[in-house]
Amino acid sequence: MEEMTYTVIGPDGQMSYVWAKTMFEAYQEGLAHYGEGTMVRPSWYGEWDCGMYEPGRRCGHDKYGNHIRAEEVVG
């Protein structure tokens, strides 16, 4: 079984990406990092390259998986 990238979202909305062989392994890693209330989902292609949206970045993803471009953000 190959590892794949999972998106781990903490209860406060913080996100990170982990490589794991199963979703359960990814969940265990997220649980250790974020605690109870952690959510895990498979990442889609390119999500980990783009990362999370932060001011000053050209693009990113919000905690719901929506892709955001800097020009779409109204200031």
MOMORA-V66920 format. One record per pair of residues at least 6 apart in sequence whose C-alpha atoms are under 7 Angstrom apart, sorted by the first residue. I is the first residue (numbers start at 1). GAP is how many residues later the second one is. D is the distance in whole Angstrom. If there is no record, write none. Layout:
# MOMORA-V66920
{{I;GAP;D} {I;GAP;D}}
This chain:
# MOMORA-V66920
{{1;20;6} {2;19;6} {3;16;6} {3;17;5} {3;18;4} {4;15;5} {4;16;6} {4;17;6} {5;12;6} {5;13;6} {5;14;5} {5;15;7} {5;37;6} {5;38;6} {6;11;6} {6;12;5} {6;13;6} {6;20;7} {6;34;7} {6;35;6} {6;36;4} {6;37;5} {7;8;7} {7;9;6} {7;10;5} {7;11;7} {7;33;6} {7;34;5} {7;35;6} {7;36;5} {8;7;6} {8;8;5} {8;9;6} {8;22;6} {8;30;7} {8;31;6} {8;32;5} {8;33;7} {9;6;5} {9;7;7} {9;29;6} {9;30;5} {9;31;6} {10;24;5} {10;27;7} {10;28;5} {10;29;6} {11;26;5} {11;27;6} {13;50;6} {15;48;7} {17;31;7} {18;8;6} {20;6;6} {27;13;6} {30;8;6} {31;7;6} {50;9;6} {50;10;5} {51;9;5} {51;10;6} {52;8;4} {52;9;5} {52;10;6} {53;6;6} {53;7;4} {53;8;5} {53;9;6} {53;15;7} {57;13;7} {58;11;6} {58;12;5} {59;9;5} {59;10;4} {59;11;6} {60;7;6} {60;8;5} {60;9;7} {61;6;5} {61;7;6}}
